[in-house]
Amino acid sequence: MMKLSSILVLVAGAMAFVIDSDGAPSLEPVSGIHFAISGGEKSVQVGQDVVFTLRFSNRSEQPVRVYLVRSEPFRAGQSSFLVRRVVDGAPVDLQPVPRPHGYVVGESDFHLIAPGETIADRQTLRLSPERFKAGEEHIVRWVYENRIKRWPGGVRTVDGLTKPLFGGTEIPFIWVGRSEVETRIRIEQ
């Protein structure tokens, strides 16, 4: 696992704070949730997988629920990595690749976080030789977004008819919005 000198954190589309490795104080997060990414390897090789830890911290006085599909390959559009080259800002990759079916969402994909608590999950960035080149440095932007307030069920999919979650009513304590957090990796020569 790498130690980052700093992690730039954007919450709900607005810069919230920078966390330095020396533990410098930070501003309060927007809407009570603090998003952070850490881990991976500072220097990696093409073909290697880089595993990041995604953290959701509830800094509010009330419980908050985040929607995060438990299966990494099915998180496209919800929890994605947008990778750009540092030298020119050119997009390199967007992961995971969307999968149209094969996963049934359940209430366990909606994680309740008590006030003052943090949940963490892992997500993997795959460094394919077709997209990544030795000697390059990349900005990895973790984009997390949720627009779902209800899961009424009744939608026909390839995997069957969806079932209502949380009684088909508004999901209790659900967080809705978008967050973007950045870190960097360097591809070894």
C-alpha positions as CSV (number, residue, x, y, z in Angstrom):
1,M,0.0,0.0,0.0
2,M,1.2,3.5,-0.8
3,K,1.5,6.5,1.4
4,L,0.2,9.6,-0.4
5,S,1.6,13.0,0.3
6,S,-1.8,14.4,-0.1
7,I,-5.3,13.5,-1.3
8,L,-7.5,16.1,-3.0
9,V,-11.1,15.6,-1.9
10,L,-14.1,17.0,-3.7
11,V,-17.5,16.6,-2.1
12,A,-20.8,17.0,-3.9
13,G,-19.0,18.7,-6.8
14,A,-17.2,21.4,-4.7
15,M,-13.7,21.2,-3.2
16,A,-14.0,20.5,0.4
17,F,-10.5,20.0,1.7
18,V,-7.0,18.5,1.3
19,I,-5.8,15.8,3.6
20,D,-2.1,15.8,4.1
21,S,-0.1,12.8,5.3
22,D,0.9,14.8,8.3
23,G,-2.7,14.9,9.5
24,A,-3.4,18.6,8.8
25,P,-6.9,19.7,9.8
26,S,-9.6,19.8,7.2
27,L,-12.9,21.6,6.6
28,E,-16.2,20.0,7.3
29,P,-17.6,17.9,4.4
30,V,-20.7,18.8,2.5
31,S,-23.9,17.1,3.6
32,G,-22.1,15.3,6.4
33,I,-20.3,12.7,4.3
34,H,-16.6,12.7,3.8
35,F,-15.3,10.7,0.8
36,A,-11.6,9.5,0.7
37,I,-9.5,7.2,-1.5
38,S,-6.3,5.6,-0.3
39,G,-4.0,2.7,-0.9
40,G,-2.8,1.2,-4.1
41,E,0.9,1.4,-5.0
42,K,2.7,4.6,-5.6
43,S,4.7,3.0,-8.4
44,V,3.1,0.3,-10.4
45,Q,3.8,-1.7,-13.5
46,V,1.7,-2.1,-16.7
47,G,-0.5,-5.2,-16.4
48,Q,-0.8,-4.9,-12.6
49,D,-4.0,-4.3,-10.7
50,V,-4.1,-1.4,-8.2
51,V,-6.5,-1.9,-5.3
52,F,-7.8,1.3,-3.7
53,T,-9.7,1.6,-0.4
54,L,-12.8,3.8,-0.7
55,R,-14.0,5.4,2.6
56,F,-17.3,6.9,3.4
57,S,-17.3,8.8,6.8
58,N,-20.5,10.1,8.4
59,R,-19.6,13.4,10.0
60,S,-23.2,14.4,10.7
61,E,-25.4,13.9,13.7
62,Q,-27.8,11.5,11.9
63,P,-27.4,8.1,10.2
64,V,-26.6,8.3,6.5
65,R,-27.1,5.5,3.9
66,V,-24.9,5.2,0.8
67,Y,-25.7,3.0,-2.2
68,L,-22.7,1.0,-3.2
69,V,-23.1,-2.2,-5.1
70,R,-21.1,-4.9,-3.4
71,S,-19.8,-6.4,-6.6
72,E,-17.0,-4.2,-8.1
73,P,-17.6,-5.1,-11.7
74,F,-21.2,-3.8,-11.5
75,R,-20.4,-0.3,-10.2
76,A,-20.1,1.5,-13.5
77,G,-21.7,4.9,-13.3
78,Q,-22.0,4.6,-9.5
79,S,-18.4,4.2,-8.3
80,S,-16.0,4.7,-11.2
81,F,-12.3,5.5,-11.9
82,L,-11.7,8.1,-14.5
83,V,-7.9,8.1,-15.4
84,R,-6.1,10.9,-17.1
85,R,-2.4,11.4,-18.0
86,V,-0.8,14.1,-15.9
87,V,1.4,15.5,-18.7
88,D,-1.5,16.5,-21.0
89,G,-4.7,15.7,-19.2
90,A,-5.8,13.2,-21.9
91,P,-8.3,10.6,-20.8
92,V,-6.8,7.1,-20.6
93,D,-9.5,4.9,-19.1
94,L,-12.8,4.7,-17.4
95,Q,-13.4,1.7,-15.1
96,P,-15.3,-0.5,-14.5
97,V,-16.7,-1.2,-17.9
98,P,-20.6,-1.2,-17.8
99,R,-22.2,-4.6,-17.5
100,P,-25.9,-4.6,-18.5
101,H,-26.9,-7.6,-16.4
102,G,-25.8,-10.3,-14.0
103,Y,-26.3,-8.7,-10.7
104,V,-29.5,-8.3,-8.6
105,V,-29.4,-5.3,-6.3
106,G,-30.5,-5.9,-2.7
107,E,-30.9,-3.9,0.5
108,S,-27.4,-5.0,1.5
109,D,-26.1,-2.7,-1.3
110,F,-27.4,0.3,0.7
111,H,-25.0,0.8,3.6
112,L,-26.2,2.5,6.8
113,I,-23.4,4.6,8.5
114,A,-24.0,5.7,12.0
115,P,-22.9,9.2,13.1
116,G,-19.1,9.4,13.5
117,E,-18.6,6.0,11.8
118,T,-16.8,5.1,8.6
119,I,-17.3,2.3,6.2
120,A,-14.7,1.2,3.7
121,D,-14.7,-1.0,0.6
122,R,-12.1,-1.9,-2.1
123,Q,-12.2,-1.1,-5.8
124,T,-9.6,-2.3,-8.3
125,L,-8.0,-0.4,-11.2
126,R,-6.7,-2.6,-13.9
127,L,-3.7,-1.3,-15.8
128,S,-4.0,-2.9,-19.2
129,P,-1.1,-2.6,-21.6
130,E,-3.5,-1.3,-24.3
131,R,-4.2,1.9,-22.3
132,F,-1.3,2.4,-19.9
133,K,2.4,3.0,-20.8
134,A,5.5,2.7,-18.8
135,G,7.0,6.0,-17.5
136,E,3.6,7.9,-17.3
137,E,2.0,9.4,-14.3
138,H,-1.8,9.4,-14.0
139,I,-4.5,11.2,-12.1
140,V,-7.0,8.6,-10.8
141,R,-10.3,10.4,-10.1
142,W,-12.8,8.3,-8.1
143,V,-16.3,9.5,-9.0
144,Y,-19.1,8.3,-6.7
145,E,-22.7,9.3,-7.6
146,N,-26.1,8.3,-6.4
147,R,-29.4,9.6,-7.7
148,I,-31.6,6.8,-6.3
149,K,-34.1,7.7,-3.6
150,R,-36.5,4.8,-4.1
151,W,-36.3,1.2,-5.4
152,P,-40.0,0.4,-6.1
153,G,-39.3,-2.8,-8.0
154,G,-41.4,-4.2,-10.9
155,V,-38.8,-3.5,-13.6
156,R,-38.3,-6.4,-16.0
157,T,-34.6,-7.2,-16.6
158,V,-32.6,-10.1,-18.2
159,D,-32.1,-11.3,-14.6
160,G,-35.8,-11.2,-13.8
161,L,-38.3,-8.8,-12.3
162,T,-36.8,-6.4,-9.8
163,K,-38.1,-6.6,-6.3
164,P,-39.1,-3.6,-4.2
165,L,-36.5,-2.6,-1.6
166,F,-37.3,-0.8,1.7
167,G,-41.0,-1.4,1.0
168,G,-40.7,0.4,-2.3
169,T,-40.9,3.7,-0.5
170,E,-38.1,6.4,-0.1
171,I,-35.0,4.7,1.2
172,P,-34.4,5.8,4.8
173,F,-31.4,8.2,5.3
174,I,-30.2,7.9,1.7
175,W,-27.4,10.2,0.5
176,V,-28.0,11.6,-3.0
177,G,-25.3,13.6,-4.9
178,R,-21.9,13.3,-6.5
179,S,-18.4,13.3,-5.1
180,E,-15.0,13.3,-6.9
181,V,-11.7,12.4,-5.2
182,E,-8.3,12.4,-6.8
183,T,-5.0,10.6,-6.3
184,R,-2.0,9.8,-8.5
185,I,-0.1,6.7,-9.7
186,R,3.1,6.4,-11.6
187,I,3.8,3.6,-14.1
188,E,7.3,2.2,-13.7
189,Q,9.7,2.1,-16.6
